[in-house]
Amino acid sequence: MTKAAVASDNDSLNGAFLNEYNSQANIQKYARGTAGYGISYLLEHDYGDLYLEVLDKHIPKTRLRSGIRLWEFGCGGGMNLIRLVSLMDRREIAWECAYGTDFSEPMIEAAKREAQECLTAAQNAKVRFCVGRNESLIKDLTKGTGISERTLLKTFDVMVGVNTIRYNHRLMNEQECVGDIFSLLRDGGICITIDMNNKFPAFRSRLRERRQPDDRAYYLPSLEEYARPFSSAGFEILKKQNFCWVPHSAGHGLTTVMTTLTPVLSAFAPSRAMRSLVVSRKSQNIAT
């Protein structure tokens, strides 16, 4: 495919994604009051437990005491970041600031409203949501906040992306996204990505990809593909696995059923779990 053809395809895909995630129906999927019970459960348990494990094992204790710097790329309506900072406060983990970026302006506005409703004034003073594309994180945050690039580089301890980096694979600009993440993280900084597992048989995107194998709009990367750009950029891969059997959109009943079945499903079919997880660390030259 020529560069011109790739650019044309990417423009079409960008337009489709923008229309999809600017719609009110999709915004409601990423807001606390209207999202499924399943995602609320995961943020408090599976995802929340993972974040705490990463902080405990891989972030220096001095940073946990003085205050870590967070960034969620592709933050949508802000649920994940808001829950994470609330969880850290409950666990008395100090944090200096938390940024959330998303390419959809309506999503960012929804995230700002969510923060005002859910967080205290003191917490809101340290949280900032800005419009920013995954493939141009540094440029877009610099433009949106007025903070210089020099001030941002090598200052973040943890960066998180949930259900977002697959779009960079579809647009074939995942290396640009990961390159900016590498530049933003301090030595020893951690990036956590959670996204759809292409081996889980029932995702709508997966079913559409099988019917239309040449349509990149429905492409789901493999676990190896999710990890590859991080390895190429110089990250150490700390964890690479499939996990989680609870759909984000699940109600209370389905969540209960799937959490009950999780030990059995994980034992007999771990590669078929719903999510692909990659935890990466930037080469570190700091004492822990």
Backbone hydrogen bonds, N-H to C=O, Kabsch-Sander energy under -0.5 kcal/mol:
donor,donor_aa,acceptor,acceptor_aa,energy
6,V,2,T,-2.6
7,A,3,K,-2.7
8,S,4,A,-2.3
9,D,5,A,-2.7
10,N,6,V,-2.7
11,D,7,A,-2.2
12,S,8,S,-2.0
13,L,9,D,-2.7
14,N,10,N,-3.0
15,G,11,D,-2.1
16,A,12,S,-2.2
17,F,13,L,-2.9
18,L,14,N,-2.6
19,N,15,G,-2.3
20,E,16,A,-2.3
21,Y,17,F,-2.8
22,N,18,L,-1.2
23,S,19,N,-0.6
23,S,20,E,-0.8
27,I,23,S,-2.1
28,Q,24,Q,-2.0
29,K,25,A,-0.7
30,Y,26,N,-0.6
30,Y,27,I,-1.3
31,A,28,Q,-1.0
34,T,31,A,-1.1
35,A,31,A,-2.3
37,Y,250,A,-0.5
38,G,250,A,-2.5
39,I,248,H,-2.0
40,S,36,G,-1.2
41,Y,37,Y,-2.5
42,L,38,G,-2.5
43,L,39,I,-2.5
44,E,40,S,-1.3
45,H,41,Y,-1.8
47,Y,42,L,-2.2
48,G,42,L,-1.4
49,D,45,H,-4.0
50,L,46,D,-1.7
51,Y,47,Y,-2.6
52,L,48,G,-2.3
53,E,49,D,-2.2
54,V,50,L,-2.5
55,L,51,Y,-2.5
56,D,52,L,-2.5
57,K,53,E,-2.5
58,H,54,V,-2.7
59,I,55,L,-1.3
61,K,288,T,-0.8
63,R,60,P,-0.8
64,L,60,P,-1.8
65,R,61,K,-1.6
66,S,62,T,-2.2
67,G,63,R,-2.7
68,I,94,A,-2.0
70,L,97,C,-2.2
71,W,158,V,-1.4
72,E,99,Y,-2.8
73,F,71,W,-0.6
73,F,160,V,-2.0
74,G,101,T,-1.4
75,C,101,T,-2.6
78,G,75,C,-2.1
79,M,30,Y,-0.7
82,I,78,G,-2.5
83,R,79,M,-2.4
84,L,80,N,-2.2
85,V,81,L,-2.4
86,S,82,I,-1.7
87,L,83,R,-2.4
88,M,84,L,-2.3
89,D,85,V,-2.0
90,R,86,S,-2.0
91,R,87,L,-1.8
92,E,89,D,-1.2
93,I,88,M,-3.2
94,A,64,L,-1.8
94,A,92,E,-0.6
96,E,68,I,-2.4
97,C,68,I,-1.1
98,A,126,K,-2.4
99,Y,70,L,-2.0
100,G,128,R,-2.4
101,T,72,E,-2.5
102,D,130,C,-1.2
105,E,103,F,-0.6
108,I,104,S,-2.0
109,E,105,E,-2.4
110,A,106,P,-2.1
111,A,107,M,-2.3
112,K,108,I,-2.2
113,R,109,E,-2.0
114,E,110,A,-2.5
115,A,111,A,-2.4
116,Q,112,K,-2.0
117,E,113,R,-1.9
118,C,114,E,-2.3
119,L,115,A,-2.5
124,N,120,T,-2.8
125,A,121,A,-1.6
126,K,123,Q,-1.7
127,V,124,N,-0.9
128,R,98,A,-2.4
130,C,100,G,-2.7
132,G,102,D,-1.8
136,S,133,R,-1.5
137,L,134,N,-0.7
140,D,136,S,-2.5
141,L,137,L,-2.4
142,T,138,I,-2.3
143,K,139,K,-2.1
144,G,140,D,-2.6
145,T,141,L,-2.2
146,G,142,T,-1.8
152,L,148,S,-1.2
153,L,149,E,-2.3
154,K,183,S,-2.0
155,T,152,L,-1.1
155,T,184,L,-1.6
156,F,184,L,-2.4
157,D,69,R,-2.0
158,V,69,R,-1.8
159,M,190,I,-2.5
160,V,71,W,-2.4
161,G,192,I,-2.6
163,N,194,I,-3.6
167,Y,164,T,-1.4
168,N,164,T,-0.6
168,N,165,I,-0.5
169,H,165,I,-1.5
170,R,166,R,-2.1
171,L,167,Y,-2.0
172,M,168,N,-0.6
173,N,168,N,-2.5
174,E,168,N,-0.7
177,C,173,N,-1.6
178,V,174,E,-2.6
179,G,175,Q,-2.2
180,D,176,E,-1.9
181,I,177,C,-2.0
182,F,178,V,-2.5
183,S,179,G,-1.9
184,L,180,D,-2.0
185,L,181,I,-2.0
186,R,156,F,-2.6
188,G,282,K,-1.0
188,G,283,S,-0.5
189,G,186,R,-2.6
190,I,157,D,-2.8
191,C,280,S,-2.6
192,I,159,M,-2.7
193,T,278,V,-2.4
194,I,161,G,-2.5
195,D,276,S,-2.0
197,N,274,M,-2.4
198,N,196,M,-0.5
198,N,221,P,-0.8
200,F,197,N,-1.5
203,F,200,F,-0.8
207,L,203,F,-2.3
208,R,204,R,-2.3
209,E,205,S,-2.4
210,R,206,R,-1.8
211,R,207,L,-1.4
212,Q,208,R,-2.5
215,D,212,Q,-2.1
216,R,214,D,-0.9
218,Y,215,D,-1.5
219,Y,216,R,-1.3
226,Y,222,S,-2.2
227,A,223,L,-1.7
228,R,224,E,-2.1
230,F,227,A,-0.8
231,S,227,A,-1.9
232,S,228,R,-2.7
233,A,229,P,-1.6
234,G,230,F,-0.5
234,G,231,S,-1.2
235,F,230,F,-2.7
236,E,281,R,-3.1
237,I,235,F,-0.5
238,L,236,E,-0.8
238,L,279,V,-2.6
239,K,279,V,-1.7
241,Q,277,L,-2.1
243,F,275,R,-2.0
250,A,247,P,-1.5
255,T,251,G,-2.3
256,T,252,H,-2.2
257,V,253,G,-2.2
258,M,254,L,-2.8
259,T,255,T,-2.4
260,T,256,T,-1.7
261,L,257,V,-1.9
262,T,258,M,-1.3
264,V,261,L,-0.5
265,L,261,L,-2.6
266,S,262,T,-3.0
267,A,263,P,-1.4
268,F,264,V,-2.1
269,A,265,L,-2.6
272,R,269,A,-1.7
273,A,270,P,-1.3
274,M,244,C,-2.6
275,R,243,F,-2.1
275,R,244,C,-0.6
276,S,195,D,-3.3
277,L,241,Q,-3.3
278,V,193,T,-2.2
279,V,239,K,-2.8
280,S,191,C,-2.7
280,S,278,V,-0.5
281,R,236,E,-2.8
282,K,189,G,-2.7
283,S,234,G,-0.5
